[in-house]
Amino acid sequence: MASLITTKAMMSYHHVLSSTRITTLCSDKAIDINQQSKTKLQISHPLFSRRAISAALINSASPVPEKETVEEERRCHVAWTSVQQEKWEGELTVQGKIPTWLNGTYLRNGPGLWNIGDHDFRHLFDGYSTLVKLEFNDGRIFSGHRLLESDAYKAAKKHKKLCYREFSETPKPSRSNPFSGIGEIVKLFSGESLTDNANTGVIRLGDGRVLCLTETQKGSILIDHDTLETIGKFEYDDVLCDHMIHSAHPIVTETEMWTLIPDLVKPGYRVVRMEAGSNKRKVVGRVKCRSGSWGPGWVHSFAVTENYVLIPEMPLRYSVRNLLRAEPTPLYKFEWCPNDGAFVHVMSKLTGEIVASVEVPAYVTFHFINAYEEDENGEGKATVIIADCCEHNADTRILDMLRLHTLRSSHGDDVLPDARIGRFRIPLDGSKYGKLETAVEAEKHGRAMDMCSINPLYLGLKYRYVYACGAKRPCNFPNALSKVDIMEKNVKIWHEHGIIPSEPFFVPRPGASQEDDGVVISIVSEENGGSYAILLDGSSFEEIARAQFPYGLPYGLHGCWIPKH
């Protein structure tokens, strides 16, 4: 491994920075931060028959997404470029005024390194996890970033090659061993070759532990939120890890964590709960898939109300054929099966009983926003559940539009597929069908809607405001921040030319009585190669402060807030 050299210096990039520390990824010499953009990174299963495996290995006629190169990366928007150092820390200079009550740490997780050795990754979701922190302390911001020390990243750094399966990537079989392909299949279904690259989300458990997550259970990794150092694997104290995958977005409160575990052998979902302070998940109930497909629908996220868990069963389903391919299809590890139907199931938190299972129009969603119960008859009993999500008009192209080649080469082109706030109405009277409607006219937020947050005090309750990434067209990716008033059907937009903002994260003001009384935090990547943190007023949605980073940060995914006290 190339040596890691630490330097201390006074540097500037739009603003003066103090107490700066930089650690380069793979360099034997210290480099100035303004030169970093010129530095190249070096760094037998019961479900599957022999016939299915053979067919999957032989059939490679599907279109193969293009690969990218480091040279292409250098020419593109900084949002889609790899970080140029493994870690950094320092104080940022603030423009504007940070509210005095805002004391704590905002953490953001996401892919930040998309090449290793001479291997260039294919998809946004392939990159190695990179954590960014903004520590707010009495009007000052102390920041830093660090690559997560997952086994996948450490192995790639050591061997200068891909060693685990990522979202669209598979390690290349050995040319000297003709049986290495079979060995890779065995490793896949034992879980050995699945990545632990926890590049999707970061959560604070009720007991204060901070956990990075992805969709593989082995990709549950504890970190120190002050230093961003990797502590180690989160070891679940139960027998549910043999299912290998889970939802990337559990529902977390001060007392518990809920998540879904898809069952790939007997298609369905286990609904599990883990108490704060525990490592043991307990199965509350199980839902059997209603479709005729062999695999369960992808369940990246889900929703809860006060009394129920909502389990989505999308027509975008796990596919054994696509899992086994050496090169991915445009749907990667999934298949689109609209003829099999789309469903939403509702389970009682208390008993595990299925109280509703309705068919709904086909849908594609990464992220649910919130859900709540309504009493339409005024009799003190819930009659319907309302559930909102960022819905892509049942258009699966969004997955393939997140290829790095597309993101890097089509900036400025209006190629982003449309999205909306999809609102499910799920009756609790035994009806067979539910509804899926558009909650707010999509043109108002630029026909883009994803990476959402709400006031966490309204989780599972009737709410009014959604903060999400929207768009100012033309664009190939969400390039604006939106505040959506679901009741009044109004949208406020914050946008600057050439930016790619990450998820707008809402932090409520302690003691506030209004739902939108707080601040919205986002990290923004700029077309000119820079990056900054932006704070917006939760009510007016106007800028109140910003702080420039001394270098460009890539796009990130999801974050969490850790209060100081």
N, C-alpha and C positions, 0 to 999 in steps of 0.2 A: 504494500500500500504506500502510495506517495505520502511523504511527510506532510503534516499539517502545521503551517507556520502562522503564528499569531502576531499581529502588529497593532500598535497603538499609535494613533495620529490624530491631528486635528484636520478635518476635511470639510468641504462644503459642496452642496449640490442644490442650488436654489436657496438653501438656508444653512446657517452655521450649525455644526453638530459638535457635541462635546462628549468626552469619554467614550470614544468609538473603539470597538474591537471587531476585527474581521478575521475569519478563518477561511482560507481558500480551500477549495475542494481537492485539487490535485496539482499543486504547484510546489516546487522546491524553493521558490523565491517569493518574498513578500511582493504584493502588487498594489499599486494605487487603485482606489476604488473606481476612478474614472477610466481606468484601463481594463476593467473587468469584462466589458462587453467584447473586448478583442481576444479574450482568453478562452480557448476551447476546453470544454469539460472532458476529463478522462475518468473519468471515473468507471378374483372372479366375483363380480357383483350380481345379485339376483335379478336386477332390473334389465340388464343388458346382455343380449345374446351375441354369439360370435358373428351372426349374419349382420346384425346392426352395426357392430364395430367394424367389420370388414367393409361394409358399404360406406360408412362414414369416412374411412381412411382412403378409399378409392375415389369417391365422388368429390372432385374439387372444381366443378364447373362454375360454381357461383362466383360473382365478381369479387375481386380481392381489393380491399381498400389500399390506396397508395401509401408508400412509405415516405417519410420525410428525411431531410438531411440537416446537419448542423448548419450548413451554409444557408439553407432556406430559413432556418430559425433566426439567424442573425438579421435577416432583412425584414422580419415581420414585426408586428405589434409586440411590445414588451410583455403583454399579458400571456403570450404563447411561447415565451422563451424560458429556458431553465435558469434557476438561480445560479449565480457565479461564485458563490462561496457557501460552505457548509453551515456556517453560523455567523451571526453578527449581533451586536447589541450596542445601544447608545441612547442618548436623549435627543428627542426631536424638538425643534423650535416651533412653537405654536403661533399661528396667526388667528386672531379672534380671542374669544374668552370661553374657557371650559367651565361648565356649571360647577359650583363649589361642592355640590352633593355627589358628583360623579367620581367616586373613589373605588377602584377595583381594577380588574384585568379583563380585557376582551381578548379571547383567543380565537384564531382562525386556522382551520386545517384545509389542506387541499394539495393536489399534485403540484410539484414545483421543479422536478428534475425529469426531463423527458429523453435523455440519452445517457448511455453508459458504455464506456469504451468506444467501439465503433458501431454500436447498436443504437438506432434512432427509433423511438417509440412511435406508435401509429395513432393513438387515440388520447384525448384529453384525460380520460380516466385511468390511463396506464401509469402516469407519472408517480415518482416516489414522494411520499408525504412530506410536506414542508409546513411547519408550524410558524405562525406569526403572532406576536403578542403586542398589545398596546396597554401598558400599565398607567392608569390615571391616578395621579397623586397630588392633591391640592393644586390643581391647575396646570400641572406639568405632565408630559407624556414620556415615559421610558419605553423603548421599543426593542424588538429583536426578532430574529427568525432562526430556525434550526431545523435541519433535516431529521426526521424520525429514524431512530436506529432499529428498524425492523430487521428480521432475519433476511428478508428479501433484499433490502437495501444493502445490508452488510455483505451479503454473498455477492451481489452484483459489483460492489466496490472492490471486493477482494479479487474476484475472478475476471473483472472487466467484461462481464457478459450477463445476459439475463439468465437467472437461475430458477425462477418461480413463474407460474402462470399469472399474468396480469389480466386486465379486462379484455384486451384484444390480442395479447401477446402470449406466445408459447415458446419455451426454450427449444432451441434447435437440437434435434437428435444427433448423437455422435455418428460421424461418418465411418468411423472405424468399427462400430458395433452395429451389425445389422438388426439386432434385437432391441435396440434402445427405444424404438417407437412403441413396442409392446410394454416395455418397462415404464414408459411415460404414462400409458393408459392405466396401468396398475397404480402408479403414484397419484394419478388424478382421482380415481375412485376410492382410494384410501385417504385422500386429503393431503398427502405428503407434498404434492407439487403445487397446491393452492397457495396463493400469496398471503402473507400477513401484512402487506403494505397498507396500513390503516390510513388511507388518504382522503376519507370522505367527510367524517364529522369529528367533533370533539365535544364531550359532555362532562358536566360536573355532577357526580352522584350526590345523593342526599347526605352522605357522610363526609363529603369534601374531596373524595378521590376524583382525579381527572383522567378521563379515558378517551383515547383515540379509537375510531371504529371504521370498519369497512363492512362488506357483505359476507366475508368469511369470519367464522367465529374465532379462528386462530389470530385474526387481525384485530384483536381487542388488546390494546397496549396502554399501560399506565405511564403517565408523564408527570414531571414536576412542573407546575404551571409558572413558577417563578423563574426557573433557569431554562425551561423547555427541554431538559434532559430526559432521556428515556429511562424509566425505572425498570420496566420489564413486562412480561405478559400478564394479563389479567387472567388468573386461573379460576375458571368456573368450577364450583364444588358440586357438580351434579353429573348426570349421565346423558346430557343432551348434546354434547359436542360431536357425537357421531353423525349428526345431521349436517355438519360442516358449515352451513350458511345460516344467516339470519337477516332480519331487516337492518339496514344501515342506519335507520333513524328510530331508536327506541323512544318511548315517551317517559320522561324523567321528571319526578317531583322531589320534594324534600324527604318523602317517606318511602318511595318505591320507584321501580323501573318496570315498564311493560315492553315486551317485544314479541315479534312473530318469528317462528322458525318453520320455514317451508319444509315439507316432507316430499322428497323426490322419489321415494320408493312407492309409497301409497299416497298419491297426490292429495295434498291437503296442507293445513297449517296448524301448528301448535301455538296456542296463546299462553305465554309464560309471564310470571311476575317474580321480581326479586326485591326483597326488602332492603332499605338503606342499611349499610353496614354489613351486609351479607354478600357472599359470592355464590349463593345457591339459588338457582331459578326453580320455580315450581310450576308445573303445568296446571293451568286453570281449566283449559278445555281444548278440544280439537275440532277443526272444521274440515269436512271432506269436500274436495273440489266437485263442482257440479258439471263441469264440462266433460266431453268425451276424450279430450287430449290426455296424453300420458303424463304430462308435467304440470305442476302448479303454475299459476301466473306469477310473474315477477312482482315482488312486494318490497320495493325500495323504502316505502314509508307507509304509514297507516294513521288512523285517528282514534281518539277516545272521547267519550262524553263523561258526565259524572258517574253514570252507572253502566256504561257499555263500552265494548271494544268493537271497532269497525274493521272488518277484514276484507280488503279488496281482492277480487279475483279477475285480473285483467286478461284480455285475449292475447297479450304479449307474454308468451309462456317459455319456460326453460325447455331447451331442445337438446337431446342427447346427441343428435347428429352434428349440431353446431358446436357443442362442447368438445367433440372428438376431432374436429377438423384441425389440421395443422395451420391453415390460413383461414381467417374469419370471413363470414358472409357480412353483408351490410347490416344484418340484425345481430351479429356477433353470437352470443350464447343463447339467443332467444329465437322463437318462431312466432309469426303473427297468425292467429287462428280465430278470426272474427266469426266464422260459422259455428264455432263451439259456444258462442255466447259470452257475455260479460256479466259479472255478478258482484254484489256486495252482501256480506254476511254480518250479522250483529250478534254479539255474544254478551251475556250478562257477566260483569266483573265478579259478582258475588257467587254465582252458581256454576258458571261455565256453560250454561244452557244457551243454545241458539234460539234467539227470540224472533229473528227475521232473517230471511235469505231471499233476496229479490234479484230478478234479472233487470239489467239496465242497458241503455245503449252502449256500444263499444266505446272504450276510452283508453287513453294513454296518459299516464301521469307519473312523474318522478316524486312529486311532493304534495302531500296533503297539508292543508293550511290549518283547519280547525273543524270541530264538529260540536253540535249541541242538541239537546232534546227540546221539543216544543209540545205544548199542550194546546192543540187547536180547538178543543171543545170546552176549555175552561173548567175542567172537572178535577184538576189537580193531578192528572196522570199523563205522562208523555204519550202522544199518539203518533209522532213522526220524529225522525232524526234528520237534521240538516247537516250535510258534510260538504265542505268546500275543498277544492284542490286546484293546483296549477295543471290545467288539462290541455293537451296538444291536439285537440280536434281529431282524436283517434288516428293521428298521423305518425307513423313509426319513423319517418325520415329524420326526426330530430336526433336519433341515436347516431346515424351516420354523418349528420351535419357537424358532429363534435369531433370528427377526425382532425388531427392537427394540420394536415395538408389543406383542408378546406378552411379552417380558421385562419391559417397563415396566408393563404393566397387570395381570399375573397373579401378582404376587409373593404368596406364601402359598398359592396354589392348587396342588393336587397334580396337575400336568399334565405333569411331566417324564416322557418315555418311558423305559421300563426299559432298562437296559444291564447287561452282565456282563463278566467276563473270559472271552473265548472262546479255547479252546485247540485249535489245529489239530494233528493227527497226520498227518504226510506220510510214507508209506512210500517207501523208496528201492529197492524190489525190482521196480519196473516196474508196480505195481498201478495201476489206472485211477482208484481212488477214495481219498480221504482222509477223515478224520473232523473234525468240529467239535463240541466239547463245552464244557460249563461247568466252568471250573477250580475255582471256589469258589462256594458257594451265594450267589446274588445278594442275598438278603435281609440277609445279614451286612454288606454295605456300602451298604444302602439302595436297592438296585436302580439305582444310578447308578455309572458307572465311566468316567472319561476323564481327560485331562491327566495322564499318567503319567510317572514317572521310576524309574530303578533305580540301584544302585551302578554307575557307569560301568566299573569294573574287571571287571564280570561281563558286559559286552557280548558277545553271541554265545556265552556259556557257560551251563552249567547254573546256575540261580540260585534264590533262595528268596523274596525280598521285592520287593513292588511298592508304590510310594507314588503315590497318585492322589487325584483328587477323587471323593468319594462323596456320600451324601445322608442327611439326617435329614428324613424325610417329615413333613408335606406340603411340597412345594417345586416351583418351576417351573424350577430350575437347580441343579446340584450345589452344596451349601452346607456341606459338611464335608470334612475331610481324612481319608484312610484309609491305613493300613498293612496290607497283605495278605500273610499268610504262606501261600504257595502250597502248601508241603509239608504243613503242619499244618492247613490250611484254616481259619485263624483270621484275624480282622480286628480291628484297633484303630481307634477313631474319635476324632478331635478335632473339636469343634464348639462354637460359641457362637451364641446367638440372633441372628438378623437379619444374619448375615454372608454374603458371597460371597468365598470364597478362590480365589486363582489357583493354578496348577500347583504342587504341592509338589516342590521340587527338592532332591535328595539330594546332599550333599557329603561324601565319605568322609574320615575322619580319616587323615592321613598315617601310614603304618606299621601301620594296623589289621589285625588278623587275622580279625575277624568281619565278615560282609557288611553288617550293619546298624550298624556302629560309625561314627557320623558325625552330622551334623545335617541337618534338613529345613528349607528356607527357603520361605516363601510370603508373598505380599502380599495383605492382606485388606481388602475394602471393607465398610464398616459401614452398617447401616440408618439410623443417626443422621447420616450424611453424612461420617463420618470414615474414615480408613484407617490401617493399621499393618502393620509387618513383624513376622512371627512366626517364631521359631526353636523347633523341636521336637527332642528327643533322638531320634535315629534308631532306638534300641533300645526305650526305654520309650514313646516317642511322647508324652511329656509336655512341656509348655512349659518352656523354659529361659530365654527372653528375648523381649522385644518392644520395639518402638520406634514411637511414634506419629508420623504425618506431620502437618504443620500444615494440611492440607487434604484433601479427599476425592479419591482416585484411582479412575479407572474400572477395570473388569476388564481383565486382560491375559492373554496366551496363554502363550508359551513362553520359557524362559530358558536361560542357560548360566553356567558358573563360570569365572572367569579367576584362577588363583592369582597371588599377589603375586610370587613368585619362580619 
